[in-house]
Amino acid sequence: MNVAEIFDDVAEALAIMDPKRILELRPSEKMVGRVEALVEKKKEGNISEDEATELEHYLALDLLINLTKARAHRLLAA
């Protein structure tokens, strides 16, 4: 099983729990600000290794949330 399949399985399990609440998930302003700052640092080439890892974690979480929302949409449409 690869990482994409694992994310897909977790997204499906989360979406089933409460699809309507999943669709209401939004990042905090603090989180959005941090991600924007990290992206800007990466664009400028001034990102540290720890910050790059932190950004990767945020992006992985974003992927999981978006997959979960897609599953939730599908469940509510059925």
N, C-alpha and C positions, 0 to 999 in steps of 0.2 A: 504494500500500500504506500503510495507516495503522499507528499504533503498536501497537494491539491485535493486528493481524495479524502484525506483526514479532515481538512477544512470543510469540505462539502458535507461530510457526515455530521460534524459538529454543528454546522449551520442548520442542517435539517432538524437535528434534535432540539436546538434552541428555538427555532421557528415554531415548532409544534407546541411548545409550552404555552405561549400566548402571542399569537401572530399580531394582534392589534397593538400590543405594547411594544413589540419589536419594532414596528413601523414608526413608533414615536421616539425611538432612541436618537439622541442628538449629542454631539460632543460638547463639553463645557467650553466656555470662552477661553479659559486658561489652557485647555488642551489645544484648541485651535491656534492660539497664539504661540504656543511652544512649537507646534509642528511647522507653522509658518516661519518661525525664527530658524529652525533647523534646516528647512528647505533653502532659505536664503543663504545660510552659512555654506550649505553644500554647493549652491550655485556659484558662490564667491570663491570656493576652494579653501575655505577656512574652517572646515568641520573636523573636529577631533575624532579619533577612533571610537571613543565612548559615545559621542553625540551621533555618529553614523549608525552605531548599533541601536541607540535609542530611536532614531528615525525609522530604522528598519522595523522595530517592534511596533511603532505607531502605524506604519503602513500595513503590516501583517494584521493588526487589529482592525484597521479600516477594511481590509479585504474580507475578513471574517464577518464583520457587521454587514457589509454590503451583500455578501452571499446569503446571510441570514434574512435580511430584508427581502431579497428576491424570493426566497422560499416562502416567507410569510405572505407576500403578495400572491403567490401561486396558491397557497392554502386558502386564503380568503376568497379567491376567485372561483374556487372549485365548488 
